[in-house]
Amino acid sequence: MSVALNEVGRMGELNLVFSEKRGKTILEDAYCEIPFKITSLAYTPASHLAQLILMTPTAGLFGGDRLNLNLHVKSGAAVRIVPQGATKVHPSLGRAAIQHVTIEVEPEGELHLWNDPLIPFKDAILEQYWTIELHTGSRFYFWDALSSGRIHHGEQWEFDTLFNETTLYLDKTLVYVDRYQIQPKQQPVAHLLGMSHYHYLATLLLFDDKLEASHTDQFQQVLSSITAHGTVGVDLPHPSLLTGRILTDNGVCLKRLQEHCAELLFELLLPTPCPAFRK
């Protein structure tokens, strides 16, 4: 894609294709434009997963940015993607930053996507779209989170607008939609999404044919036991899809919840121990 010089770092694309070769997950194809950068795949002997860190050399998202991320996991590949750090959304000067993430996981493919919190600064505007295409026999494990802002700078719910849409398709059929818009200057945030006095909102999506109704109780019990500073709700809206919403006012608690989610996931559904998060 041809990009004007003054748009370098503002219009970018990342395309990654993972496949299996001789029993090992490889990065079959990779295309990166600024502001995207990736590490090489890392392997841990005790884990069946390859791990990749998604990095950015820029300061975050700015008004007018247009970014596209495309992730494709082919049959037999198993990979976990973690970010370099939290995504910061800077003051937008009236223009939205727009990010589209498209994910496809083929049958017998496996993707773990564990994000750090999104941090919208004062007057930031962001539109974010997740399109997830799964197939019978694929496995997908996803964690995403939002903070109220730069909390330690006294910026809570001072961003302009945040719109998020997540759509999940199974064999081309829509099975899950999560769509919300937060405009703190126009709406009392305490009455939105049950936020009350909380400063962090996390979403958990687990798609696996091994999921059972009993797993919702196990995730609910384990996570609720950790959230002295929050609340948790877990459901099974589809036989193979577990969803969770986590609210907390404590960033340390949020990180513990994320790590315990991963550990419980491996304990209940996956054949190898949970590898440590590498940052």
Backbone as CSV, one residue per row, in Angstrom:
resi,resn,N_x,N_y,N_z,CA_x,CA_y,CA_z,C_x,C_y,C_z
1,MET,0.841,-1.186,0.000,0.000,0.000,0.000,0.880,1.240,0.000
2,SER,0.607,2.177,-0.896,1.349,3.425,-0.973,0.813,4.412,0.059
3,VAL,1.711,4.976,0.872,1.326,5.895,1.940,2.097,7.197,1.773
4,ALA,1.385,8.322,1.810,2.040,9.621,1.723,3.003,9.793,2.893
5,LEU,4.087,10.551,2.668,5.120,10.703,3.687,4.550,11.231,4.996
6,ASN,3.614,12.184,4.913,3.063,12.756,6.140,2.071,11.840,6.833
7,GLU,1.757,10.681,6.226,0.856,9.709,6.844,1.596,8.487,7.381
8,VAL,2.921,8.447,7.209,3.692,7.313,7.719,3.541,7.247,9.241
9,GLY,3.171,6.094,9.747,2.924,5.925,11.171,1.497,6.227,11.575
10,ARG,0.719,6.823,10.643,-0.686,7.143,10.929,-1.628,6.218,10.166
11,MET,-1.163,5.723,9.041,-1.907,4.716,8.278,-1.011,3.501,8.160
12,GLY,-1.353,2.440,8.900,-0.475,1.279,8.921,-1.254,-0.018,8.873
13,GLU,-0.554,-1.066,8.462,-1.188,-2.375,8.340,-0.234,-3.450,8.837
14,LEU,-0.814,-4.450,9.497,-0.061,-5.608,9.952,-0.807,-6.860,9.512
15,ASN,-0.146,-7.730,8.750,-0.734,-8.996,8.306,0.173,-10.135,8.753
16,LEU,-0.365,-11.051,9.569,0.404,-12.191,10.048,-0.346,-13.475,9.738
17,VAL,0.368,-14.456,9.202,-0.198,-15.774,8.919,0.674,-16.820,9.610
18,PHE,0.035,-17.615,10.474,0.738,-18.674,11.198,0.298,-20.031,10.646
19,SER,1.252,-20.936,10.508,0.923,-22.274,10.039,1.783,-23.293,10.780
20,GLU,1.519,-24.553,10.521,2.251,-25.641,11.173,3.159,-26.320,10.154
21,LYS,4.399,-26.565,10.546,5.346,-27.248,9.672,6.164,-28.220,10.519
22,ARG,6.042,-29.502,10.200,6.779,-30.552,10.908,6.532,-30.487,12.415
23,GLY,5.265,-30.252,12.786,4.886,-30.246,14.187,5.225,-28.972,14.931
24,LYS,5.635,-27.917,14.230,6.047,-26.672,14.865,5.294,-25.496,14.245
25,THR,4.849,-24.574,15.089,4.186,-23.371,14.584,5.222,-22.419,14.006
26,ILE,4.968,-21.957,12.789,5.875,-21.011,12.137,5.095,-19.781,11.692
27,LEU,5.802,-18.712,11.482,5.224,-17.499,10.911,5.387,-17.611,9.405
28,GLU,4.316,-18.053,8.753,4.385,-18.327,7.316,4.537,-17.049,6.503
29,ASP,3.865,-16.002,6.939,3.927,-14.744,6.185,3.751,-13.579,7.153
30,ALA,4.504,-12.529,6.956,4.413,-11.346,7.817,4.626,-10.090,6.994
31,TYR,3.724,-9.137,7.175,3.849,-7.837,6.521,3.579,-6.763,7.578
32,CYS,4.543,-5.889,7.799,4.415,-4.858,8.832,4.698,-3.481,8.252
33,GLU,3.836,-2.554,8.569,4.079,-1.141,8.288,4.126,-0.397,9.614
34,ILE,4.879,0.699,9.655,4.865,1.544,10.847,3.423,1.969,11.111
35,PRO,2.889,1.861,12.353,3.625,1.741,13.612,3.722,0.332,14.166
36,PHE,3.658,-0.699,13.335,3.689,-2.064,13.837,5.085,-2.662,13.726
37,LYS,5.400,-3.503,14.698,6.656,-4.240,14.707,6.432,-5.502,15.522
38,ILE,7.072,-6.593,15.162,6.891,-7.849,15.886,8.249,-8.449,16.219
39,THR,8.265,-9.317,17.237,9.447,-10.103,17.543,9.427,-11.391,16.730
40,SER,10.509,-12.114,16.799,10.514,-13.471,16.254,9.688,-14.366,17.171
41,LEU,9.209,-15.475,16.636,8.484,-16.431,17.463,9.423,-17.031,18.507
42,ALA,8.916,-17.147,19.733,9.674,-17.769,20.812,8.997,-19.077,21.196
43,TYR,9.791,-20.048,21.620,9.263,-21.363,21.958,9.734,-21.750,23.356
44,THR,8.823,-22.375,24.114,9.142,-22.878,25.447,8.972,-24.392,25.426
45,PRO,9.983,-25.139,25.857,9.900,-26.611,25.764,8.670,-27.198,26.434
46,ALA,8.222,-26.596,27.556,7.099,-27.177,28.312,5.741,-26.834,27.714
47,SER,5.701,-25.916,26.736,4.429,-25.443,26.200,4.281,-25.821,24.731
48,HIS,3.033,-26.025,24.317,2.765,-26.319,22.905,2.619,-25.041,22.085
49,LEU,2.699,-23.881,22.738,2.469,-22.610,22.071,3.767,-21.944,21.619
50,ALA,3.727,-21.359,20.440,4.721,-20.367,20.066,4.230,-19.020,20.598
51,GLN,5.150,-18.122,20.906,4.739,-16.825,21.449,5.363,-15.693,20.648
52,LEU,4.561,-14.666,20.424,5.000,-13.498,19.664,4.609,-12.242,20.423
53,ILE,5.504,-11.269,20.457,5.221,-9.985,21.105,4.971,-8.938,20.028
54,LEU,3.831,-8.279,20.125,3.466,-7.218,19.193,3.939,-5.892,19.771
55,MET,4.770,-5.181,19.001,5.380,-3.944,19.500,4.986,-2.763,18.608
56,THR,5.246,-1.566,19.133,5.074,-0.353,18.339,6.154,0.650,18.736
57,PRO,6.859,1.230,17.760,7.893,2.211,18.080,7.337,3.616,18.296
58,THR,6.014,3.793,18.139,5.417,5.119,18.299,4.836,5.267,19.704
59,ALA,4.325,6.460,20.001,3.831,6.759,21.348,2.415,6.246,21.600
60,GLY,1.745,5.752,20.565,0.377,5.279,20.731,-0.486,5.710,19.563
61,LEU,-1.787,5.856,19.799,-2.742,6.239,18.764,-3.076,7.713,18.876
62,PHE,-3.206,8.373,17.712,-3.522,9.799,17.643,-4.720,10.009,16.719
63,GLY,-5.402,11.132,16.878,-6.522,11.460,16.019,-6.128,11.436,14.552
64,GLY,-6.935,10.755,13.734,-6.631,10.635,12.307,-5.924,9.345,11.947
65,ASP,-5.427,8.599,12.922,-4.774,7.317,12.631,-5.788,6.326,12.058
66,ARG,-5.335,5.503,11.111,-6.146,4.434,10.519,-5.288,3.187,10.471
67,LEU,-5.561,2.241,11.366,-4.704,1.069,11.495,-5.507,-0.205,11.261
68,ASN,-4.895,-1.170,10.586,-5.523,-2.462,10.310,-4.590,-3.584,10.754
69,LEU,-5.130,-4.503,11.566,-4.390,-5.686,11.996,-5.140,-6.911,11.495
70,ASN,-4.436,-7.804,10.806,-5.049,-9.024,10.280,-4.240,-10.224,10.757
71,LEU,-4.891,-11.109,11.502,-4.247,-12.294,12.064,-4.945,-13.536,11.520
72,HIS,-4.172,-14.465,10.978,-4.725,-15.685,10.400,-3.933,-16.870,10.956
73,VAL,-4.619,-17.761,11.650,-3.984,-18.950,12.217,-4.510,-20.166,11.469
74,LYS,-3.634,-20.848,10.774,-4.034,-22.003,9.982,-4.100,-23.264,10.840
75,SER,-4.694,-24.290,10.267,-4.879,-25.559,10.959,-3.538,-26.109,11.455
76,GLY,-3.512,-26.508,12.733,-2.308,-27.089,13.325,-1.398,-26.097,14.009
77,ALA,-1.549,-24.809,13.739,-0.711,-23.796,14.379,-1.300,-23.418,15.731
78,ALA,-0.434,-23.084,16.696,-0.860,-22.683,18.036,0.056,-21.557,18.504
79,VAL,-0.506,-20.378,18.730,0.319,-19.213,19.026,-0.343,-18.333,20.071
80,ARG,0.467,-17.715,20.889,-0.019,-16.707,21.820,0.631,-15.371,21.471
81,ILE,-0.196,-14.338,21.349,0.272,-12.990,21.028,0.018,-12.098,22.234
82,VAL,1.052,-11.419,22.681,0.929,-10.468,23.783,1.515,-9.136,23.334
83,PRO,1.039,-8.020,23.884,1.541,-6.713,23.472,2.800,-6.328,24.232
84,GLN,3.502,-5.370,23.672,4.668,-4.803,24.347,4.253,-4.076,25.621
85,GLY,3.064,-3.486,25.605,2.561,-2.741,26.754,1.176,-2.209,26.458
86,ALA,0.686,-1.388,27.348,-0.647,-0.807,27.179,-0.682,0.102,25.951
87,THR,-1.850,0.172,25.296,-2.052,1.065,24.160,-2.576,2.403,24.656
88,LYS,-1.864,3.471,24.348,-2.253,4.812,24.773,-2.928,5.534,23.614
89,VAL,-4.061,6.186,23.900,-4.789,6.954,22.892,-4.708,8.425,23.291
90,HIS,-4.023,9.215,22.489,-3.712,10.604,22.836,-4.857,11.542,22.465
91,PRO,-4.839,12.772,22.998,-5.873,13.754,22.635,-6.020,13.847,21.125
92,SER,-7.269,13.859,20.658,-7.521,13.641,19.230,-7.790,14.901,18.427
93,LEU,-7.954,16.054,19.077,-8.224,17.318,18.376,-9.430,17.187,17.449
94,GLY,-10.436,16.445,17.912,-11.681,16.329,17.156,-11.715,15.231,16.117
95,ARG,-10.596,14.557,15.867,-10.557,13.476,14.873,-10.392,12.144,15.575
96,ALA,-11.102,11.143,15.099,-11.029,9.820,15.716,-9.817,9.047,15.208
97,ALA,-9.221,8.270,16.094,-8.310,7.211,15.690,-9.161,5.965,15.458
98,ILE,-8.908,5.263,14.373,-9.730,4.100,14.015,-8.832,2.879,13.848
99,GLN,-9.201,1.812,14.527,-8.422,0.585,14.447,-9.343,-0.594,14.133
100,HIS,-8.989,-1.357,13.100,-9.726,-2.558,12.723,-8.826,-3.771,12.960
101,VAL,-9.349,-4.768,13.665,-8.625,-6.016,13.887,-9.467,-7.152,13.321
102,THR,-8.916,-7.894,12.370,-9.603,-9.027,11.763,-8.828,-10.296,12.094
103,ILE,-9.548,-11.282,12.628,-8.922,-12.520,13.087,-9.629,-13.708,12.442
104,GLU,-8.858,-14.660,11.946,-9.423,-15.927,11.486,-8.611,-17.073,12.055
105,VAL,-9.302,-18.042,12.640,-8.650,-19.244,13.161,-9.302,-20.450,12.500
106,GLU,-8.510,-21.207,11.762,-9.020,-22.364,11.032,-9.254,-23.545,11.976
107,PRO,-9.990,-24.578,11.524,-10.167,-25.781,12.343,-8.812,-26.338,12.790
108,GLU,-8.725,-26.698,14.071,-7.501,-27.209,14.703,-6.407,-26.137,14.809
109,GLY,-6.738,-24.889,14.540,-5.825,-23.795,14.842,-6.117,-23.270,16.239
110,GLU,-5.131,-22.586,16.841,-5.288,-22.111,18.222,-4.619,-20.748,18.375
111,LEU,-5.390,-19.775,18.867,-4.862,-18.426,19.068,-5.209,-17.940,20.466
112,HIS,-4.188,-17.475,21.175,-4.354,-16.799,22.461,-3.968,-15.339,22.237
113,LEU,-4.862,-14.426,22.560,-4.604,-12.999,22.378,-4.899,-12.298,23.702
114,TRP,-3.845,-11.897,24.398,-3.978,-11.335,25.741,-3.476,-9.892,25.717
115,ASN,-4.396,-8.954,25.806,-4.061,-7.532,25.676,-3.891,-6.860,27.031
116,ASP,-3.010,-5.877,27.073,-2.928,-4.975,28.212,-4.008,-3.909,28.062
117,PRO,-4.301,-3.150,29.126,-5.410,-2.183,29.049,-5.182,-1.086,28.012
118,LEU,-6.257,-0.677,27.399,-6.293,0.509,26.559,-6.408,1.719,27.481
119,ILE,-5.572,2.752,27.257,-5.574,3.932,28.123,-5.921,5.163,27.284
120,PRO,-7.172,5.627,27.326,-7.540,6.838,26.581,-7.231,8.094,27.399
121,PHE,-6.460,8.998,26.812,-6.111,10.252,27.474,-7.285,11.239,27.392
122,LYS,-7.140,12.341,28.071,-8.148,13.398,28.034,-8.392,13.841,26.587
123,ASP,-9.663,13.926,26.192,-10.105,14.383,24.869,-9.787,13.400,23.740
124,ALA,-9.450,12.166,24.073,-9.178,11.161,23.040,-10.483,10.665,22.410
125,ILE,-10.391,10.312,21.116,-11.524,9.714,20.394,-11.009,8.465,19.694
126,LEU,-11.651,7.336,19.953,-11.219,6.072,19.359,-12.415,5.269,18.894
127,GLU,-12.292,4.697,17.695,-13.225,3.686,17.203,-12.424,2.404,16.992
128,GLN,-12.895,1.317,17.588,-12.168,0.054,17.497,-13.135,-1.062,17.106
129,TYR,-12.736,-1.850,16.107,-13.590,-2.911,15.576,-12.818,-4.232,15.583
130,TRP,-13.415,-5.246,16.205,-12.858,-6.595,16.204,-13.796,-7.496,15.388
131,THR,-13.267,-8.123,14.356,-14.029,-9.110,13.582,-13.322,-10.445,13.713
132,ILE,-13.995,-11.402,14.344,-13.385,-12.692,14.677,-14.122,-13.788,13.919
133,GLU,-13.411,-14.528,13.092,-13.992,-15.606,12.298,-13.393,-16.937,12.759
134,LEU,-14.243,-17.755,13.389,-13.819,-19.050,13.906,-14.509,-20.173,13.145
135,HIS,-13.982,-21.380,13.313,-14.538,-22.561,12.655,-14.667,-23.675,13.675
136,THR,-15.580,-24.580,13.428,-15.721,-25.744,14.302,-14.362,-26.439,14.429
137,GLY,-13.944,-26.660,15.659,-12.645,-27.290,15.885,-11.524,-26.310,16.122
138,SER,-11.763,-25.016,15.905,-10.738,-24.016,16.216,-10.790,-23.681,17.703
139,ARG,-9.726,-23.039,18.207,-9.649,-22.654,19.608,-9.176,-21.207,19.685
140,PHE,-9.879,-20.417,20.488,-9.592,-18.983,20.561,-9.774,-18.513,21.995
141,TYR,-8.753,-17.818,22.528,-8.775,-17.359,23.917,-8.334,-15.888,23.935
142,PHE,-9.215,-15.038,24.447,-9.057,-13.591,24.240,-9.317,-12.827,25.533
143,TRP,-8.455,-11.870,25.809,-8.620,-10.960,26.951,-8.362,-9.546,26.443
144,ASP,-9.288,-8.629,26.732,-9.109,-7.232,26.360,-9.566,-6.375,27.535
145,ALA,-8.983,-5.187,27.679,-9.307,-4.359,28.846,-9.236,-2.886,28.496
146,LEU,-9.997,-2.110,29.253,-10.080,-0.658,29.104,-9.892,-0.026,30.471
147,SER,-9.089,1.037,30.541,-8.978,1.813,31.778,-9.724,3.128,31.600
148,SER,-10.019,3.785,32.708,-10.760,5.048,32.654,-9.894,6.211,32.194
149,GLY,-8.598,5.980,32.070,-7.683,7.040,31.642,-6.365,6.946,32.389
150,ARG,-5.641,8.048,32.413,-4.364,8.093,33.151,-4.693,8.347,34.623
151,ILE,-4.999,7.293,35.310,-5.559,7.388,36.662,-4.621,8.117,37.605
152,HIS,-3.325,7.831,37.531,-2.378,8.450,38.464,-2.064,9.902,38.107
153,HIS,-2.567,10.354,36.953,-2.462,11.775,36.593,-3.762,12.512,36.901
154,GLY,-4.692,11.820,37.527,-5.972,12.447,37.855,-6.937,12.526,36.693
155,GLU,-6.663,11.779,35.602,-7.556,11.765,34.435,-8.426,10.518,34.473
156,GLN,-9.605,10.627,35.025,-10.555,9.521,35.015,-11.788,9.918,34.216
157,TRP,-12.070,9.144,33.149,-13.246,9.365,32.319,-13.272,10.791,31.754
158,GLU,-12.114,11.236,31.264,-12.038,12.557,30.641,-11.811,12.472,29.141
159,PHE,-11.811,11.258,28.588,-11.705,11.147,27.134,-13.026,11.582,26.499
160,ASP,-12.983,11.851,25.194,-14.168,12.346,24.486,-15.124,11.198,24.156
161,THR,-14.667,10.238,23.327,-15.537,9.147,22.877,-14.719,7.875,22.686
162,LEU,-15.283,6.781,23.139,-14.704,5.473,22.851,-15.813,4.558,22.358
163,PHE,-15.656,4.076,21.121,-16.613,3.137,20.534,-15.896,1.823,20.289
164,ASN,-16.481,0.728,20.755,-15.892,-0.597,20.565,-16.961,-1.563,20.065
165,GLU,-16.595,-2.328,19.041,-17.508,-3.341,18.502,-16.739,-4.636,18.281
166,THR,-17.262,-5.715,18.858,-16.682,-7.046,18.672,-17.745,-7.965,18.085
167,THR,-17.457,-8.548,16.942,-18.368,-9.520,16.321,-17.618,-10.827,16.139
168,LEU,-18.279,-11.931,16.499,-17.656,-13.253,16.409,-18.546,-14.156,15.569
169,TYR,-17.953,-14.754,14.556,-18.659,-15.645,13.642,-18.134,-17.068,13.805
170,LEU,-19.031,-18.029,13.785,-18.674,-19.438,13.801,-19.189,-20.070,12.519
171,ASP,-18.275,-20.550,11.700,-18.638,-21.135,10.404,-19.546,-20.193,9.619
172,LYS,-19.163,-18.917,9.591,-19.833,-17.844,8.843,-21.161,-17.392,9.470
173,THR,-21.530,-17.938,10.632,-22.761,-17.546,11.302,-22.433,-16.666,12.506
174,LEU,-23.095,-15.536,12.619,-22.852,-14.618,13.733,-23.391,-15.227,15.026
175,VAL,-22.517,-15.360,16.039,-22.946,-15.955,17.313,-22.738,-15.011,18.496
176,TYR,-22.004,-13.897,18.294,-21.727,-13.006,19.432,-21.480,-11.591,18.922
177,VAL,-22.114,-10.629,19.567,-21.876,-9.215,19.280,-21.748,-8.475,20.606
178,ASP,-20.736,-7.667,20.730,-20.564,-6.800,21.899,-20.252,-5.407,21.368
179,ARG,-21.158,-4.476,21.599,-20.995,-3.134,21.040,-21.320,-2.096,22.117
180,TYR,-20.416,-1.160,22.336,-20.712,-0.093,23.298,-20.003,1.196,22.902
181,GLN,-20.572,2.288,23.349,-19.980,3.608,23.152,-20.006,4.355,24.476
182,ILE,-18.860,4.901,24.855,-18.753,5.650,26.100,-18.380,7.092,25.764
183,GLN,-19.196,8.019,26.217,-18.947,9.461,26.059,-19.094,10.116,27.438
184,PRO,-18.040,10.112,28.236,-18.135,10.556,29.635,-18.649,11.978,29.807
185,LYS,-18.406,12.845,28.832,-18.836,14.239,28.970,-20.334,14.401,28.741
186,GLN,-20.957,13.368,28.135,-22.380,13.436,27.840,-23.215,12.462,28.658
187,GLN,-22.577,11.404,29.193,-23.299,10.358,29.902,-22.630,10.088,31.246
188,PRO,-23.390,9.931,32.320,-22.796,9.545,33.605,-22.208,8.134,33.511
189,VAL,-20.916,8.026,33.592,-20.261,6.741,33.394,-20.681,5.726,34.453
190,ALA,-21.015,6.183,35.627,-21.406,5.266,36.707,-22.605,4.410,36.314
191,HIS,-23.405,4.889,35.359,-24.598,4.151,34.954,-24.378,3.340,33.670
192,LEU,-23.163,3.380,33.113,-22.858,2.662,31.885,-22.122,1.374,32.197
193,LEU,-22.552,0.256,31.596,-21.863,-1.022,31.688,-21.648,-1.466,33.128
194,GLY,-22.418,-0.894,34.055,-22.264,-1.244,35.460,-20.974,-0.739,36.068
195,MET,-20.381,0.319,35.484,-19.052,0.752,35.901,-19.014,1.263,37.344
196,SER,-20.083,1.953,37.788,-20.126,2.474,39.152,-18.830,3.239,39.449
197,HIS,-18.082,2.828,40.462,-16.847,3.525,40.838,-15.609,2.843,40.256
198,TYR,-15.796,1.839,39.399,-14.654,1.086,38.891,-13.923,1.855,37.794
199,HIS,-12.634,1.527,37.641,-11.797,2.214,36.656,-11.274,1.297,35.548
200,TYR,-11.536,-0.010,35.655,-11.072,-0.956,34.643,-12.216,-1.877,34.247
201,LEU,-12.320,-2.093,32.936,-13.320,-2.990,32.371,-12.587,-3.998,31.491
202,ALA,-12.718,-5.283,31.810,-12.064,-6.328,31.022,-13.101,-7.274,30.437
203,THR,-12.788,-7.793,29.257,-13.654,-8.748,28.568,-12.876,-10.027,28.303
204,LEU,-13.500,-11.148,28.616,-12.913,-12.468,28.406,-13.771,-13.240,27.409
205,LEU,-13.124,-13.803,26.386,-13.800,-14.678,25.425,-12.977,-15.950,25.282
206,LEU,-13.621,-17.079,25.511,-12.972,-18.371,25.326,-13.837,-19.210,24.394
207,PHE,-13.241,-19.673,23.297,-13.963,-20.540,22.369,-13.219,-21.862,22.276
208,ASP,-13.904,-22.945,22.669,-13.268,-24.257,22.689,-14.370,-25.316,22.727
209,ASP,-14.255,-26.343,21.903,-15.260,-27.411,21.882,-15.352,-28.156,23.212
210,LYS,-14.305,-28.057,24.040,-14.290,-28.763,25.323,-15.054,-28.024,26.418
211,LEU,-15.479,-26.810,26.154,-16.169,-26.038,27.182,-17.486,-26.693,27.576
212,GLU,-17.773,-26.633,28.882,-19.018,-27.154,29.427,-19.627,-26.125,30.368
213,ALA,-20.899,-26.303,30.680,-21.584,-25.359,31.571,-20.881,-25.258,32.922
214,SER,-20.297,-26.360,33.403,-19.622,-26.346,34.706,-18.419,-25.410,34.722
215,HIS,-17.833,-25.154,33.547,-16.668,-24.273,33.497,-17.022,-22.833,33.862
216,THR,-18.270,-22.426,33.593,-18.653,-21.057,33.971,-18.590,-20.892,35.481
217,ASP,-19.046,-21.898,36.221,-18.987,-21.826,37.679,-17.545,-21.800,38.176
218,GLN,-16.679,-22.574,37.539,-15.286,-22.614,37.974,-14.594,-21.282,37.733
219,PHE,-14.810,-20.690,36.556,-14.220,-19.379,36.299,-14.814,-18.320,37.228
220,GLN,-16.130,-18.377,37.442,-16.779,-17.414,38.325,-16.211,-17.498,39.743
221,GLN,-16.072,-18.702,40.267,-15.591,-18.878,41.633,-14.142,-18.438,41.794
222,VAL,-13.286,-18.853,40.867,-11.867,-18.526,40.986,-11.638,-17.027,40.845
223,LEU,-12.268,-16.413,39.851,-12.050,-14.994,39.627,-12.690,-14.147,40.726
224,SER,-13.855,-14.543,41.200,-14.513,-13.791,42.267,-13.704,-13.830,43.547
225,SER,-12.966,-14.928,43.759,-12.155,-15.033,44.972,-10.969,-14.073,44.954
226,ILE,-10.603,-13.592,43.760,-9.464,-12.679,43.623,-9.907,-11.224,43.685
227,THR,-11.143,-10.953,43.260,-11.579,-9.576,43.050,-12.133,-8.948,44.324
228,ALA,-11.248,-8.710,45.275,-11.663,-7.960,46.462,-12.000,-6.523,46.082
229,HIS,-11.467,-6.084,44.937,-11.679,-4.705,44.482,-12.515,-4.671,43.204
230,GLY,-13.420,-5.631,43.001,-14.185,-5.621,41.771,-15.306,-6.628,41.770
231,THR,-15.802,-6.888,40.544,-16.900,-7.841,40.384,-16.720,-8.581,39.068
232,VAL,-17.282,-9.788,38.980,-17.082,-10.660,37.823,-18.418,-11.271,37.419
233,GLY,-18.650,-11.368,36.108,-19.808,-12.091,35.590,-19.378,-12.984,34.447
234,VAL,-19.744,-14.272,34.486,-19.335,-15.248,33.474,-20.584,-15.958,32.943
235,ASP,-20.597,-16.212,31.632,-21.771,-16.856,31.028,-21.308,-17.752,29.886
236,LEU,-22.219,-18.626,29.432,-21.968,-19.521,28.308,-23.096,-19.321,27.292
237,PRO,-23.024,-18.257,26.467,-24.119,-17.970,25.533,-24.202,-18.938,24.357
238,HIS,-23.149,-19.701,24.137,-23.103,-20.702,23.072,-22.378,-21.914,23.637
239,PRO,-22.719,-23.140,23.230,-22.100,-24.324,23.832,-20.572,-24.317,23.834
240,SER,-19.946,-23.609,22.890,-18.478,-23.606,22.820,-17.870,-22.241,23.160
241,LEU,-18.680,-21.315,23.654,-18.203,-19.948,23.888,-18.489,-19.514,25.317
242,LEU,-17.425,-19.220,26.060,-17.547,-18.665,27.402,-17.196,-17.188,27.348
243,THR,-18.045,-16.353,27.944,-17.799,-14.918,27.976,-17.715,-14.452,29.416
244,GLY,-16.903,-13.448,29.646,-16.782,-12.887,30.986,-16.600,-11.389,30.935
245,ARG,-17.136,-10.720,31.938,-16.942,-9.274,32.092,-16.417,-9.037,33.506
246,ILE,-15.321,-8.311,33.593,-14.663,-8.079,34.870,-14.528,-6.583,35.097
247,LEU,-14.929,-6.124,36.275,-14.800,-4.728,36.669,-13.922,-4.655,37.914
248,THR,-12.981,-3.733,37.925,-12.145,-3.551,39.095,-11.649,-2.108,39.151
249,ASP,-11.285,-1.665,40.357,-10.748,-0.315,40.510,-9.242,-0.333,40.732
250,ASN,-8.623,-1.496,40.517,-7.232,-1.690,40.888,-6.467,-2.344,39.747
251,GLY,-5.427,-1.669,39.224,-4.662,-2.199,38.114,-3.891,-3.458,38.450
252,VAL,-3.395,-3.544,39.670,-2.677,-4.751,40.097,-3.627,-5.941,40.126
253,CYS,-4.835,-5.716,40.630,-5.847,-6.774,40.661,-6.201,-7.208,39.240
254,LEU,-6.301,-6.257,38.318,-6.613,-6.586,36.926,-5.566,-7.525,36.342
255,LYS,-4.301,-7.233,36.594,-3.229,-8.088,36.066,-3.290,-9.476,36.684
256,ARG,-3.561,-9.567,37.976,-3.690,-10.872,38.625,-4.846,-11.668,38.030
257,LEU,-5.943,-10.988,37.747,-7.092,-11.650,37.144,-6.743,-12.218,35.773
258,GLN,-6.027,-11.437,34.975,-5.623,-11.903,33.657,-4.758,-13.158,33.766
259,GLU,-3.786,-13.133,34.670,-2.883,-14.266,34.818,-3.622,-15.500,35.345
260,HIS,-4.560,-15.308,36.285,-5.314,-16.445,36.803,-6.266,-17.017,35.752
261,CYS,-6.807,-16.149,34.887,-7.633,-16.638,33.777,-6.825,-17.573,32.889
262,ALA,-5.601,-17.157,32.543,-4.748,-17.978,31.689,-4.401,-19.294,32.370
263,GLU,-4.055,-19.238,33.661,-3.682,-20.458,34.376,-4.863,-21.430,34.463
264,LEU,-6.053,-20.903,34.761,-7.231,-21.756,34.860,-7.597,-22.351,33.505
265,LEU,-7.438,-21.565,32.459,-7.699,-22.041,31.103,-6.839,-23.261,30.786
266,PHE,-5.549,-23.173,31.089,-4.654,-24.290,30.805,-4.985,-25.494,31.691
267,GLU,-5.321,-25.222,32.933,-5.645,-26.312,33.850,-6.869,-27.102,33.393
268,LEU,-7.864,-26.409,32.848,-9.128,-27.058,32.513,-9.184,-27.602,31.092
269,LEU,-8.526,-26.916,30.142,-8.788,-27.216,28.738,-7.576,-27.611,27.902
270,LEU,-6.367,-27.266,28.339,-5.222,-27.403,27.444,-4.198,-28.399,27.981
271,PRO,-3.409,-28.984,27.080,-2.552,-30.120,27.458,-1.242,-29.768,28.130
272,THR,-0.801,-28.518,28.063,0.509,-28.155,28.599,0.367,-27.055,29.648
273,PRO,1.391,-26.861,30.497,1.327,-25.797,31.497,1.255,-24.416,30.846
274,CYS,0.700,-23.472,31.581,0.595,-22.091,31.093,1.989,-21.455,31.096
275,PRO,2.502,-21.013,29.946,3.804,-20.337,29.935,3.701,-18.958,30.563
276,ALA,4.792,-18.499,31.130,4.793,-17.160,31.750,4.628,-16.101,30.667
277,PHE,4.001,-14.982,31.058,3.872,-13.871,30.127,5.234,-13.225,29.959
278,ARG,5.673,-13.143,28.716,6.970,-12.533,28.425,6.763,-11.142,27.899
279,LYS,7.378,-10.169,28.562,7.272,-8.772,28.126,8.662,-8.211,27.930
